[in-house]
Amino acid sequence: MKRRIVMSMLAGATLLASTLLGAGPAQSAERLARSVQPAERSAQPAHVPAEFGTDWHDPMTAAPPIHRPSGKSCQVTLADAQFRDFTPYRGTYTPPRGCGDRWSKVVLRLEGKVKGRQFDRLGYLHVGGVEILRTSTPEPSPDGIGWSVEKDVTRYSDTFRSGQDVEMLIGNVVDDTYTGVIDVKATLTFYAGKPAATAAPDKVLTLGDGNTLTTPRNSERILAEVYATGSGGGCEEFWYLAVPGKAPYSCQADGGPYREVQIKVDGQLAGIAAPFPHVWTGGWSNPFLWYVIPGPRAFDVKPIEYDLTPFAGLLDDGRPHRIEVSVVGVPEEQSGWSAPVNVLVWQDAGRAQVTGKLTVHEEGGLANSSTYTAGSPERVDTDAAHRLTVAGYVGTSHGRVTTTVSRSLSNTSVHRWTDGENTDGLDATWSDEEQVTVDGRGAPARTTRTLRTYTMNGTTTIGGDARLRTVLTLGDRAAVVETRGGRRTGWSRLDDTVTGDATYKTGVPREQRHAVGTTSERYRLYGSTGCYDHTLTAVQGVLTQNRNHC
């Protein structure tokens, strides 16, 4: 795709909200049936115009709604702000009164509105320095859109128990051309009641000066979460299209498109992960694909999780340790990635200090082949893989517990384009397979196997009539199997697929683009706890299908 068009559609990505429907454990079929409104259970007939007009349906996703417990609840406003530039909103948070200091669930809700013309924007929301949300915004219609976003943030309960500073930013530019002022309100709703066992960590930590971390000396489980996004309007916003330097393409990187997010403890590799290939709402040169239905995770930027428990014996010595996050494959001195870190800690209530040791550290060599073949079309084939296994133990009040974490990554892609990038296509698959085994506590070993698969298959073409067409399918899939002593105790399977086909005339004012487009999303989540299956379809901005299959 012509990079000048992509830049104009994507420049200025900076962070906030649209139909962020939080991900959590699969709800039961009965509970899901109660949570879906009657109008959502069948397709809604609607008049479909011949082309996009000046207004369209408010943005939404097919992801499951957040289940809200019954009983007493309390609400606190975190932010109520308008974003016109890159000035953060700053305020204070005070814990709720009347709901105690232990909650069965905490739900973040954002409500937003914007009208006119505006790019997609990225944003964040911090409470006490902890990033509780990272998301992107929809692009507005001239007549204006509104949206709401919900996310389960129960895991940050430790942060919410005391007064905190609040900072929120959706970097924006408002001028004579880009008129959209982003108006949002963020609230937390606390549901009184006993939290589920291990639902929330005892401590939520952020990195100190010099990216250092000091954990409580009785930490027995440690997870790091990294909200990694390639953004900022440069080539790393669409890193998956990068090519080796000798190839005639507008985004180049010596190692090609392979990216890997690594975390290190005191310089030692502690975790590897495949970044999710986000497509923001101006992505692939075609905002008409995303006006109503965004790509997977575009409005819910989920953090990468790393189990650092094998390093607990090292981290529990009471001294600060350096935690570094880096992205493999980014050209030297090139910006574009953001990777804030939260650290979640579970403590041993029966012991003031836990000791332990890292016992296994096995890293496979990073294989990364990105081969350019000249011709018409030009072509780059990429094949990459990496693996890491770490293990360690901690001596707890309930005995020695050993945690083994194995992770294996792979990426294959074929990128084809013609002279001038008038035709530009990618077929790519990313695989991130993780196995975590916890052995101890006097019980059979517990193993969780997770296979994450991300796919992107699409082409953008600019014809002789200056009409740009994008045909694209994006997939976000995950299969999880839990076993104890070799026997399966739980499973789930997620498949979130978005397909789109949109066309418009380039180089003319908005009202002369004569845009048409169809986008569909099917979000399926099955498992031992129930079934969720929801389909949305929008045509020329009109919602034509809103169906729950379970």
C-alpha positions as CSV (number, residue, x, y, z in Angstrom):
1,M,0.0,0.0,0.0
2,K,1.3,3.5,-0.8
3,R,3.0,4.6,2.4
4,R,2.0,8.2,2.0
5,I,-1.7,7.1,2.2
6,V,-1.0,4.9,5.2
7,M,0.9,7.7,7.0
8,S,-2.0,10.1,6.4
9,M,-4.5,7.6,7.9
10,L,-2.4,6.5,10.8
11,A,-0.1,9.4,11.8
12,G,-0.5,10.6,15.3
13,A,-1.5,7.4,17.0
14,T,-1.4,8.2,20.8
15,L,-4.2,6.2,23.3
16,L,-8.1,5.9,24.7
17,A,-11.3,4.1,24.0
18,S,-14.2,2.5,22.1
19,T,-16.1,-0.7,22.7
20,L,-13.5,-2.3,25.0
21,L,-15.4,-5.3,26.2
22,G,-13.1,-6.9,28.7
23,A,-11.7,-10.4,28.4
24,G,-12.0,-12.7,31.3
25,P,-13.0,-16.3,32.0
26,A,-15.7,-17.7,29.8
27,Q,-19.1,-17.2,31.3
28,S,-21.6,-20.0,31.5
29,A,-24.2,-20.3,28.7
30,E,-27.0,-19.4,31.2
31,R,-25.1,-16.3,32.4
32,L,-24.3,-15.2,28.9
33,A,-27.9,-15.5,27.9
34,R,-28.9,-13.2,30.7
35,S,-26.1,-10.7,29.8
36,V,-27.1,-10.3,26.1
37,Q,-30.0,-7.9,25.6
38,P,-33.0,-9.3,23.6
39,A,-32.2,-7.0,20.6
40,E,-28.8,-8.6,20.4
41,R,-30.1,-12.1,19.9
42,S,-31.2,-11.8,16.3
43,A,-30.2,-9.8,13.2
44,Q,-31.7,-6.3,13.1
45,P,-33.1,-5.3,9.7
46,A,-32.0,-1.9,8.5
47,H,-32.0,0.2,5.4
48,V,-28.5,0.1,3.8
49,P,-27.5,3.2,1.8
50,A,-25.7,2.8,-1.5
51,E,-22.6,4.3,0.0
52,F,-21.3,5.8,3.3
53,G,-23.0,9.0,4.4
54,T,-22.2,11.5,7.1
55,D,-23.1,9.3,10.0
56,W,-23.0,5.6,10.9
57,H,-23.6,3.2,13.7
58,D,-21.7,3.8,17.0
59,P,-18.6,1.5,17.2
60,M,-19.0,-1.9,18.9
61,T,-17.3,-5.3,19.1
62,A,-18.6,-8.8,19.3
63,A,-16.6,-9.6,22.4
64,P,-18.4,-10.8,25.6
65,P,-19.9,-8.2,28.0
66,I,-18.4,-7.9,31.4
67,H,-20.5,-9.9,33.9
68,R,-21.5,-7.7,36.9
69,P,-22.2,-9.4,40.2
70,S,-25.5,-8.7,42.0
71,G,-25.6,-6.9,45.3
72,K,-24.1,-3.7,46.6
73,S,-21.8,-1.6,44.4
74,C,-20.0,1.8,44.6
75,Q,-18.9,4.0,41.8
76,V,-15.9,6.4,41.7
77,T,-15.1,8.8,38.8
78,L,-11.5,8.6,37.7
79,A,-11.5,11.3,34.9
80,D,-13.8,13.6,33.1
81,A,-11.9,15.3,30.3
82,Q,-11.6,16.6,26.8
83,F,-8.5,15.9,24.7
84,R,-7.5,18.5,22.2
85,D,-3.7,18.2,22.3
86,F,-1.0,16.2,24.1
87,T,-1.7,17.6,27.6
88,P,-2.5,14.8,30.0
89,Y,-5.4,14.9,32.3
90,R,-4.3,14.8,36.0
91,G,-6.5,14.2,39.0
92,T,-6.8,12.2,42.2
93,Y,-8.5,9.0,43.1
94,T,-10.1,8.3,46.5
95,P,-11.3,4.7,47.4
96,P,-15.0,4.2,47.5
97,R,-17.0,4.4,50.8
98,G,-19.5,1.8,51.7
99,C,-18.2,-1.2,49.8
100,G,-15.3,-2.2,52.0
101,D,-11.7,-2.7,50.8
102,R,-12.1,-6.2,49.3
103,W,-14.2,-6.5,46.2
104,S,-15.6,-9.4,44.2
105,K,-15.1,-7.4,41.0
106,V,-13.9,-4.0,39.9
107,V,-15.1,-2.7,36.4
108,L,-13.6,0.2,34.5
109,R,-16.1,2.0,32.2
110,L,-15.2,4.7,29.7
111,E,-17.8,6.7,27.9
112,G,-16.7,8.8,24.9
113,K,-18.0,11.0,22.1
114,V,-16.3,12.8,19.2
115,K,-17.6,14.4,15.9
116,G,-16.1,15.9,12.8
117,R,-12.8,14.7,11.4
118,Q,-10.0,13.0,13.4
119,F,-7.4,10.4,13.1
120,D,-7.3,7.2,15.3
121,R,-5.6,8.1,18.6
122,L,-3.9,6.0,21.2
123,G,-4.2,6.6,24.9
124,Y,-3.6,5.3,28.4
125,L,-5.1,5.5,31.9
126,H,-2.8,5.3,34.9
127,V,-3.8,5.1,38.6
128,G,-0.9,5.4,41.0
129,G,1.5,4.9,38.1
130,V,-0.1,1.6,37.3
131,E,-1.4,1.3,33.7
132,I,-4.9,0.0,33.9
133,L,-5.9,0.6,30.3
134,R,-4.3,1.0,27.0
135,T,-6.6,1.4,23.9
136,S,-7.2,3.3,20.7
137,T,-10.1,5.4,19.5
138,P,-12.5,5.1,16.6
139,E,-12.5,7.6,13.9
140,P,-15.7,9.8,14.0
141,S,-18.4,10.6,11.5
142,P,-19.1,14.3,10.6
143,D,-22.3,14.0,12.6
144,G,-20.6,12.4,15.6
145,I,-20.4,9.1,17.4
146,G,-20.5,7.9,21.0
147,W,-19.2,4.7,22.5
148,S,-18.6,3.0,25.8
149,V,-15.8,0.8,27.0
150,E,-15.7,-1.7,29.8
151,K,-12.8,-3.7,31.3
152,D,-12.4,-6.0,34.3
153,V,-9.7,-4.4,36.4
154,T,-10.1,-6.5,39.5
155,R,-6.4,-7.5,39.3
156,Y,-5.4,-4.0,40.2
157,S,-7.4,-4.0,43.5
158,D,-4.3,-3.4,45.6
159,T,-3.8,-0.1,43.8
160,F,-7.4,0.9,44.4
161,R,-7.3,0.5,48.2
162,S,-5.5,3.8,48.8
163,G,-5.6,7.3,47.4
164,Q,-3.7,7.7,44.2
165,D,-2.8,10.2,41.5
166,V,-4.6,9.7,38.2
167,E,-3.1,10.4,34.8
168,M,-4.8,10.0,31.4
169,L,-3.8,10.9,27.9
170,I,-5.2,10.6,24.5
171,G,-2.8,12.6,22.4
172,N,-4.8,14.6,19.9
173,V,-4.4,17.4,17.4
174,V,-7.3,19.8,16.7
175,D,-7.1,22.4,14.0
176,D,-9.0,23.7,11.0
177,T,-8.8,20.3,9.3
178,Y,-8.9,17.8,12.2
179,T,-11.8,19.1,14.2
180,G,-12.6,16.1,16.5
181,V,-12.3,16.9,20.2
182,I,-12.3,13.6,22.2
183,D,-14.6,13.9,25.2
184,V,-14.4,11.0,27.7
185,K,-15.5,10.0,31.2
186,A,-13.9,7.1,33.1
187,T,-15.4,5.5,36.2
188,L,-14.7,2.5,38.4
189,T,-17.5,0.4,39.9
190,F,-16.7,-1.7,42.9
191,Y,-18.8,-4.7,43.8
192,A,-18.8,-5.6,47.5
193,G,-18.1,-9.2,48.4
194,K,-15.4,-11.8,48.8
195,P,-12.9,-11.9,45.9
196,A,-12.4,-15.2,44.2
197,A,-9.3,-17.2,45.4
198,T,-6.1,-15.9,43.7
199,A,-8.3,-13.5,41.6
200,A,-6.2,-10.5,42.5
201,P,-2.5,-10.3,43.5
202,D,-1.5,-9.0,46.9
203,K,0.7,-6.3,45.4
204,V,0.7,-4.4,42.1
205,L,4.1,-2.7,41.5
206,T,5.6,-0.4,38.9
207,L,9.3,0.0,38.0
208,G,11.4,2.5,39.9
209,D,14.2,4.8,38.7
210,G,16.5,3.0,36.3
211,N,13.7,0.4,35.6
212,T,14.4,-1.3,38.9
213,L,12.1,-3.6,40.8
214,T,12.1,-4.4,44.5
215,T,9.6,-7.1,45.5
216,P,8.4,-8.1,49.0
217,R,10.7,-10.7,50.4
218,N,7.9,-13.2,50.7
219,S,6.8,-13.1,47.1
220,E,6.0,-16.6,45.9
221,R,4.4,-15.9,42.5
222,I,5.4,-13.0,40.2
223,L,3.9,-12.0,36.9
224,A,4.9,-9.1,34.7
225,E,2.5,-7.6,32.2
226,V,3.7,-5.4,29.3
227,Y,1.3,-3.2,27.3
228,A,3.4,-3.4,24.1
229,T,2.2,-1.4,21.1
230,G,4.0,-0.4,17.9
231,S,2.7,3.1,17.2
232,G,3.5,6.7,16.7
233,G,2.9,7.2,13.0
234,G,6.2,5.7,11.8
235,C,6.9,2.4,10.2
236,E,6.7,0.5,13.5
237,E,3.0,1.2,13.5
238,F,2.8,-1.5,10.7
239,W,6.0,-3.4,11.6
240,Y,4.6,-6.6,10.0
241,L,5.2,-5.0,6.5
242,A,8.9,-4.2,7.0
243,V,11.3,-5.6,4.4
244,P,15.1,-6.1,4.3
245,G,17.1,-3.0,3.3
246,K,17.8,-4.2,-0.2
247,A,14.1,-4.5,-1.1
248,P,12.5,-1.4,-2.8
249,Y,9.8,-0.7,-0.2
250,S,9.0,2.3,1.9
251,C,9.4,0.6,5.3
252,Q,12.7,-1.2,5.8
253,A,14.4,-3.1,8.6
254,D,17.6,-5.2,8.2
255,G,16.0,-8.2,9.9
256,G,12.7,-7.9,8.1
257,P,9.3,-7.9,9.8
258,Y,10.0,-10.3,12.7
259,R,9.4,-8.7,16.1
260,E,9.7,-10.3,19.5
261,V,9.0,-8.6,22.9
262,Q,11.6,-9.7,25.5
263,I,11.9,-9.1,29.2
264,K,15.2,-9.5,31.1
265,V,16.0,-9.6,34.8
266,D,19.4,-8.2,35.6
267,G,20.4,-8.7,32.0
268,Q,19.3,-12.3,31.8
269,L,16.6,-13.2,29.4
270,A,13.5,-14.1,31.5
271,G,10.7,-14.2,28.9
272,I,9.9,-14.0,25.2
273,A,6.6,-13.3,23.4
274,A,5.1,-12.5,20.0
275,P,3.5,-9.0,19.9
276,F,-0.1,-8.8,18.7
277,P,-0.3,-7.3,15.2
278,H,-2.7,-4.5,16.1
279,V,-4.5,-2.8,13.3
280,W,-5.8,0.6,14.4
281,T,-9.0,2.2,13.0
282,G,-7.2,4.0,10.2
283,G,-5.2,0.9,9.4
284,W,-4.4,-0.6,6.0
285,S,-5.1,2.8,4.4
286,N,-8.8,2.3,4.8
287,P,-10.8,3.7,7.8
288,F,-14.1,2.6,6.1
289,L,-13.3,-1.0,7.2
290,W,-13.3,0.0,10.9
291,Y,-15.9,2.8,11.5
292,V,-18.4,0.4,13.2
293,I,-16.4,-2.8,13.9
294,P,-12.7,-2.5,14.8
295,G,-10.0,-5.1,14.3
296,P,-9.3,-7.5,17.2
297,R,-7.9,-5.8,20.3
298,A,-7.9,-2.4,18.6
299,F,-10.0,-1.0,21.5
300,D,-8.7,-3.5,24.1
301,V,-4.9,-3.6,24.1
302,K,-4.3,-6.7,26.3
303,P,-0.9,-6.9,28.0
304,I,1.6,-9.6,27.3
305,E,2.0,-11.7,30.5
306,Y,5.3,-13.2,31.6
307,D,5.5,-15.6,34.5
308,L,8.7,-14.5,36.4
309,T,8.1,-16.9,39.3
310,P,11.2,-19.0,38.4
311,F,13.2,-15.8,39.3
312,A,11.4,-15.3,42.6
313,G,14.3,-16.7,44.6
314,L,16.6,-14.0,43.1
315,L,14.1,-11.2,43.3
316,D,13.2,-11.8,46.9
317,D,16.6,-10.8,48.3
318,G,15.3,-7.3,49.3
319,R,17.5,-5.5,46.8
320,P,16.5,-3.6,43.6
321,H,16.8,-5.6,40.3
322,R,16.9,-4.2,36.8
323,I,13.9,-5.1,34.6
324,E,14.3,-4.4,30.9
325,V,11.8,-4.8,28.1
326,S,13.0,-4.6,24.5
327,V,11.6,-5.4,21.0
328,V,13.8,-7.5,18.8
329,G,13.9,-6.4,15.1
330,V,13.4,-2.7,15.5
331,P,16.0,-0.8,13.5
332,E,18.7,0.9,15.7
333,E,17.6,4.4,16.9
334,Q,14.1,3.9,15.4
335,S,11.3,4.8,17.8
336,G,7.7,3.6,17.7
337,W,7.2,1.1,20.5
338,S,5.7,1.7,23.9
339,A,6.1,-1.0,26.5
340,P,5.0,0.0,30.1
341,V,5.4,-2.7,32.8
342,N,3.2,-3.6,35.8
343,V,4.4,-6.4,38.1
344,L,1.8,-8.5,40.0
345,V,2.9,-10.3,43.2
346,W,1.3,-13.0,45.3
347,Q,2.8,-13.2,48.8
348,D,3.3,-16.1,51.2
349,A,1.1,-15.2,54.2
350,G,2.8,-17.7,56.4
351,R,6.4,-16.6,55.9
352,A,8.2,-13.2,56.1
353,Q,10.9,-14.3,53.7
354,V,10.9,-16.8,50.8
355,T,14.1,-18.1,49.4
356,G,14.7,-20.0,46.3
357,K,16.8,-20.5,43.2
358,L,16.7,-20.4,39.4
359,T,17.5,-23.9,38.3
360,V,17.0,-24.1,34.6
361,H,17.7,-21.5,31.8
362,E,17.7,-22.9,28.3
363,E,17.5,-20.6,25.3
364,G,17.3,-21.8,21.7
365,G,19.0,-19.8,19.0
366,L,16.9,-17.1,17.4
367,A,16.2,-18.2,13.8
368,N,15.2,-15.3,11.5
369,S,15.2,-15.6,7.8
370,S,13.7,-12.8,5.6
371,T,14.4,-13.4,1.9
372,Y,13.8,-10.8,-0.8
373,T,12.9,-12.0,-4.3
374,A,12.9,-9.4,-7.1
375,G,10.2,-9.4,-9.7
376,S,6.7,-8.4,-10.4
377,P,5.4,-8.6,-7.8
378,E,8.3,-8.1,-5.5
379,R,8.3,-10.6,-2.7
380,V,9.7,-11.1,0.9
381,D,9.4,-14.5,2.6
382,T,9.9,-14.6,6.4
383,D,10.4,-17.6,8.6
384,A,11.4,-17.0,12.2
385,A,11.4,-18.9,15.5
386,H,12.7,-18.8,19.1
387,R,12.3,-20.8,22.3
388,L,13.1,-20.3,26.0
389,T,12.7,-22.5,29.1
390,V,13.2,-21.3,32.6
391,A,12.6,-23.1,35.9
392,G,13.1,-22.3,39.6
393,Y,11.8,-23.1,43.1
394,V,10.8,-21.2,46.2
395,G,10.7,-22.6,49.7
396,T,7.3,-21.5,51.0
397,S,5.4,-22.1,54.3
398,H,3.6,-24.9,52.5
399,G,6.7,-26.6,51.1
400,R,8.9,-26.3,48.1
401,V,7.2,-25.2,44.9
402,T,8.8,-25.5,41.5
403,T,7.6,-23.5,38.5
404,T,8.7,-24.3,34.9
405,V,7.9,-22.0,32.1
406,S,8.5,-22.9,28.4
407,R,7.7,-20.6,25.5
408,S,8.1,-21.2,21.8
409,L,7.5,-18.5,19.1
410,S,7.2,-18.7,15.3
411,N,6.4,-16.4,12.5
412,T,5.9,-17.0,8.8
413,S,4.8,-14.4,6.3
414,V,4.7,-13.7,2.6
415,H,4.7,-10.1,1.5
416,R,4.0,-9.2,-2.1
417,W,3.8,-5.7,-3.7
418,T,4.0,-4.1,-7.1
419,D,6.0,-1.1,-8.4
420,G,4.8,2.0,-6.6
421,E,3.1,-0.2,-4.0
422,N,-0.2,0.2,-5.8
423,T,-0.8,-3.4,-4.9
424,D,0.4,-4.5,-1.5
425,G,-0.5,-7.7,0.2
426,L,0.5,-9.8,3.2
427,D,-0.3,-13.3,4.4
428,A,1.2,-13.8,7.9
429,T,0.8,-16.1,10.9
430,W,2.3,-15.7,14.4
431,S,2.4,-18.5,17.0
432,D,3.1,-18.1,20.7
433,E,3.0,-21.4,22.6
434,E,3.5,-21.4,26.4
435,Q,3.5,-24.1,29.0
436,V,3.6,-23.4,32.8
437,T,3.9,-26.2,35.3
438,V,3.7,-25.7,39.0
439,D,4.8,-28.6,41.1
440,G,4.4,-28.6,44.9
441,R,2.0,-27.8,47.7
442,G,1.7,-31.6,48.3
443,A,-0.6,-31.9,45.2
444,P,-0.1,-33.3,41.7
445,A,1.6,-31.0,39.3
446,R,-0.6,-28.4,37.7
447,T,0.1,-27.5,34.0
448,T,-1.4,-24.8,31.8
449,R,-0.8,-25.0,28.1
450,T,-1.7,-22.0,26.0
451,L,-1.4,-21.7,22.2
452,R,-1.9,-18.2,20.8
453,T,-2.2,-17.8,17.1
454,Y,-2.5,-14.5,15.3
455,T,-3.3,-14.2,11.5
456,M,-3.4,-11.4,8.9
457,N,-4.3,-12.0,5.3
458,G,-5.1,-9.0,3.1
459,T,-4.4,-6.8,0.1
460,T,-4.7,-3.2,-0.7
461,T,-5.0,-2.1,-4.3
462,I,-5.2,1.3,-6.0
463,G,-6.7,1.0,-9.4
464,G,-6.3,3.2,-12.5
465,D,-9.5,5.1,-11.5
466,A,-7.8,6.1,-8.2
467,R,-10.2,3.9,-6.2
468,L,-8.5,2.1,-3.3
469,R,-9.8,-1.3,-2.2
470,T,-8.8,-3.2,0.9
471,V,-9.8,-6.9,1.4
472,L,-8.5,-8.1,4.8
473,T,-9.1,-10.9,7.4
474,L,-7.6,-10.7,10.9
475,G,-7.6,-13.5,13.4
476,D,-7.0,-13.7,17.2
477,R,-7.1,-17.3,18.5
478,A,-6.1,-19.0,21.7
479,A,-6.5,-22.6,22.9
480,V,-5.9,-23.3,26.6
481,V,-5.8,-26.7,28.4
482,E,-5.3,-27.1,32.1
483,T,-4.3,-30.4,33.7
484,R,-3.5,-31.7,37.2
485,G,-1.5,-34.9,37.5
486,G,-1.9,-35.4,33.8
487,R,-5.8,-35.3,33.9
488,R,-7.6,-32.4,32.1
489,T,-9.4,-30.1,34.5
490,G,-10.4,-27.3,32.2
491,W,-10.2,-26.0,28.7
492,S,-11.2,-23.1,26.5
493,R,-10.9,-22.1,22.8
494,L,-11.1,-18.5,21.5
495,D,-11.6,-17.5,17.9
496,D,-12.1,-13.8,17.2
497,T,-12.1,-13.2,13.4
498,V,-12.8,-9.9,11.6
499,T,-13.2,-9.7,7.8
500,G,-13.6,-6.6,5.7
501,D,-13.9,-5.3,2.1
502,A,-14.0,-1.6,1.6
503,T,-13.5,0.7,-1.4
504,Y,-13.2,4.5,-1.8
505,K,-11.8,7.1,-4.2
506,T,-8.5,8.6,-3.2
507,G,-7.3,12.2,-3.5
508,V,-10.7,13.8,-3.2
509,P,-12.7,15.5,-0.4
510,R,-14.6,13.1,2.0
511,E,-18.0,13.8,0.4
512,Q,-16.6,12.7,-3.0
513,R,-15.1,9.4,-2.0
514,H,-18.2,7.3,-2.8
515,A,-17.1,4.8,-0.2
516,V,-18.7,1.4,0.3
517,G,-17.6,-1.4,2.7
518,T,-18.7,-4.5,4.6
519,T,-17.1,-5.6,7.8
520,S,-18.0,-8.6,9.9
521,E,-16.8,-10.0,13.2
522,R,-17.4,-13.4,14.8
523,Y,-16.2,-13.9,18.3
524,R,-16.4,-17.5,19.6
525,L,-15.4,-18.6,23.0
526,Y,-16.1,-22.2,24.0
527,G,-14.8,-24.2,27.0
528,S,-15.5,-26.2,30.1
529,T,-17.3,-23.2,31.6
530,G,-19.7,-22.5,28.8
531,C,-20.3,-21.1,25.3
532,Y,-20.3,-17.6,23.7
533,D,-20.7,-17.1,20.0
534,H,-21.6,-13.6,18.6
535,T,-21.6,-12.2,15.1
536,L,-21.8,-8.6,13.9
537,T,-22.0,-7.2,10.4
538,A,-22.0,-3.6,9.2
539,V,-22.6,-2.5,5.6
540,Q,-22.0,1.1,4.6
541,G,-21.9,1.9,8.4
542,V,-25.3,0.3,9.0
543,L,-25.4,-2.6,11.5
544,T,-27.2,-5.4,9.5
545,Q,-26.4,-8.4,11.8
546,N,-26.2,-8.6,15.6
547,R,-26.6,-12.3,16.4
548,N,-25.8,-14.5,19.4
549,H,-25.5,-18.2,18.4
550,C,-25.3,-19.9,21.7
